[in-house]
Amino acid sequence: MVRSHTLGSRMFDGSLIFFMILISVLSIAPLLHTMALSFSEPVKASSGNVGLWPQGLHFGAYGKVFEDKQFFVSLWVSIQRVVVSTALALVVTLMMAYPLSRESREFKGRNVFMWIFLFVMMFNGGLIPNYLAIKSLNLLDQFWVLILPGLANVFNAILVMNFLRNLPKELDECSNIDGAGPWRKLFWIYTPLCLPVLATITLFNIVGTWNEYFSAMIYISSKELLPLQTYLQQMVVQIDPTRMDAATMGRIADYQGVTLESAKIIVSIIPIIAVYPFMQKYFISGITLGSVKE
């Protein structure tokens, strides 16, 4: 590799490194602050003087997390949602990507469907039409309303489609000679070869579904179906000083709110942190392999 050592190149490299360090610090600082709050003494945390390091090491908030039954009810809902949504989304994505990866002579309506998918990826009906559609389908306050609207992800389908199109053409010809039909080719031949890109979109689905909280705010009214992130969002909003009511002020007054809610937030991200190292190795390779065209 020939590396340029011109002044402009060095300035560009320096600016790039500074920018990446800045983005990294801005990304990790809120997490460190929340962790410091969760380990601080309640009085010092409520005083607003905690930065990135705990003030007076205190573990009481984590003990109180295990006394909150609703926290574990919402945690179980989130786990079920992630597992079911990820499994179904993989099947739906493969079913969308495989026909779109075929040539136009094999799938006559390929370009029409491709334009339709690109159009709905950039434009949507908006919140009110979506709500009316969900209501007409009798999905309000149902578990499946947390699953079905997000199953067909066009971005993930395009990623898998590009990966499939970069596989050797001879593979398809050999499959035809062996008498394999489209279903057998998709699930027995192409799916095992797509593991890197499938691992990548699995990670996308897990992180996206785990962190998603807005749909439950709109469609769910039962506490038994409230995902964890929606439950945490409601608690964080309730302790916002600009939105305090009498009950919340009472909670703040006993100096328990900040450390307890911070501890719940830290506990809620542990599953994602535990899953990420096992799938990170597929993350970059899955995207780059699907983006190269011959």
N, C-alpha and C positions, 0 to 999 in steps of 0.2 A: 504494500500500500504506500503510495506516495503522499506524504503529508506536507501541506503548504505551511511555510513559516513566515509568510508576509505579515506586515503590520495589520492589514485589514482582517486577515484570517485570525490572528491572535485576538484582535478586538472582538471579533464575532464570537470566538470560543469563550472569551472571558464574559461577555454579555450573556451568552447562553447559560454558562455555569451559574452566574449570579442570579439569573431569572429562575433557574430550576431550584436553587437553594431558597430563594424567596418564596416560591410556590410551595416548597416542601414545608418551610417553617409556618406559613399561613395555613397549611392543611392540617398539620399535626398540633399546632398550638391550642386550638379549641379542645381537642381530645385530652391533652395534658392538663389543661385548666380544669376540665370536668373531673378528671381523675384526682387532681389535687384537692378539689372541693370535697369529693367523696371521702377522702382520707383525713380531712381537716376536722378540728373541733367545731361543733355546730355554731358556737358563738362567734368564732373567728371567721367562719365561712359566711355567716350572715352579715358580718360587718363590711364585706366587700374588699377585704385586703388580701385575699388569696390570689396569687398569680399562677405560676407554673409549678410551684412547690407547696406541699401541704403545710399548713400552719397548725402545729400541735397535732401529732399523729393520733388518729382516732379511728377505730374500726366499728363503732357502734352502728353506723348507717347500714353496713352490710348485714349485720344481725337482724335489723328491722326489715330488710328486704324480704327475708324468708317468713315474716309474719303477715305479709300482704297477700291474701288469697287471690285477689283479682289480678295481681301481677303474674301469677303462675297460670291462671285461666287464660289470660291473653297470650302468654308465652306458648302455651299448648296450641292455641288457635293459629299463631304465627308459624309454628313448626308444621302443623298439618297443611297450612296454606302453601308453604314453600315446597313441601314434598309433592303434593298433588299438582300444584301449578307447574313445577319444573318438569315432572314426568310427562304431563299432557302437552306442555309447550314444546318439548323435544319432538314428540310425535307430529304435532301440527306443523312445526317448522320444517321437518323432513318432508312431509306431504306437500308443503308449499314449494320447497326448494327443488325437489327432484324434477317435477315436470318443467319448471322454469329453466332448468339446466340443459334440457334437451334442445336440439336444433329445431328451427321453425318447421322444417319438413316433417319432423316426427310429431310435433305438437302444434297444430295449425293455429290455435288461439293464443300462442305463447306471448306474442307482443302485446295483444289486447289486455291480457291479464297483468302483464308487467306494468303497463301504463296505469291500470286501475290501482294496483298495489302502490306504485309510486305516488299517485294522486292522494290516496287515503293516508299515506305516510306523512305528507306535507300539510294536508288539510283535514279537518274533522268537523263534525256537526256542532260541537260546543257542548257545554255542560248541561243545559236544559234539554236539548234533544236526547242526549245520552240518558239523562235521568228518566225522561218519559219512556224511552225504549226499555230501560230496565224495569220500570213500573209496569209497563204493558206485558212484560214477560213474567210477572209475578216473582221477580227475584229480589225485591226489596227485603232487607233484614233476613237474607238467606246466606248460608255459607258460600254457595256457588257464585254469588255476586262478587266475591273476592277473587274468584278464579277465572271465570269465563271471559270477561271483557279484555283481559290482557294476554290471552293465549296466542293470538295471531300477531306476531311481531315481524313487521316487514323488514326491518333492518337486519334482524337475525337471519331471516330467510334469504336475503341477498348475500349475506356472509357465507352461508352454507352453499348457496347456488354457485358462487364463484369458486368455492373449494371443489365442488363436484365437477365443474367445467374444466378444471385444471388436471383432473385425473386422466390417465391415458385412454385415448379413444379405442385402442385395441381391446381394452377390458370389456367394453360393451359388445364389440364384435364377437369376442370369445364366448360371452354369455349367451348371445343369440345362437351361436353354433351348438352350444350345450342345451339349448331349448329352454333357457330360463325366461320366465315371464317378467313383467314389470315389478310385481310385488316381490318376487324372489330376488330380483336384481337389487331392488331398493334395500330390503331388510337383511339379506344374507350376503350380499357382495359389497354394496357401497357403504352401508352403515358402519361396518367394522373399520373401513378405511377412513371414515370421517371422525374418528375418535378425537383427534386434536381440536377440530373446530367445534365438535359437539361439547367437549369439555369447556371450551371458551364460552359458548352461549349458555351452558349450564351455570357457569359462574355469573354471567350477566343476569340470568333469571333469578338465581339465589339472592344475590345482592340487591337487585332491583325490587324483588317481591318482599324481601325482609325489611327493607327501608321504606316501602310504600305505605303511606298512612292516609292519604287524602280520600280514596274511594270509600273507606270505612266511615269517614266523617259524614259522607253524603248518603250512603246507602244502608248503614247499620245503626240500629238503635238499641239492640240488646247487648248488655254487658257481656253475656256469655259468648258473643261472636266478635268481640272487639279485639283486633290484632294488637300486638304488643306496642308497636310504634305509634299507633293511634292513641292508645292508653297513655303512653309517655308524653305524646304531644299535648294531650289535654291537661296533664299534670303540669307541664312546663308553662303552658299558657296561663294556668290558674295561679302560678306563683309569680307571673309577670307583674311588677308593681303597678304598671299602668292599667291593669285589668283586675285589680284586687277587689274582692267583695269581703263582707264581714267574716265569713267562714275562713277564707284564705288568710286574712289578716291574723286570725286567731292561730292558724298553723304557723305562720311566719313568726308570731310573737313567742312561740315556745322554742324557736331556734332549731327546728327539726327539718324544715322543708328542703333547704338547699342541699345539704349533705345527703339526705335520703333519696331525693330525686336524682342527684348525680350518681349515687351508687346504683340505682336502678338502670340508668342509662349505660353505665359501664358494664353491668351484668348482661344487658340486652345485646351488646355488640360482641360478646365473647364467642357465640356460635359462629359468626361470620369470620372472626379472626382465626378460629380453630380450623375452619374449612379452607380458607384461602391458601395456606402454604401447600396443601396437597394438590391444588389445581393451578397454581401460579405458573408451573413449568409449561402448561399447555396454553397459557394465556396469550403470549406473544406469538408463538409458532402458529397457533390456530388462525390468528388474524392475518399474518403475513403470507402464509401459504394460500389463503383464500383471496388475497389481493393481487397476486402475480398473474399476469396474463401472458400467454405465448403468442 
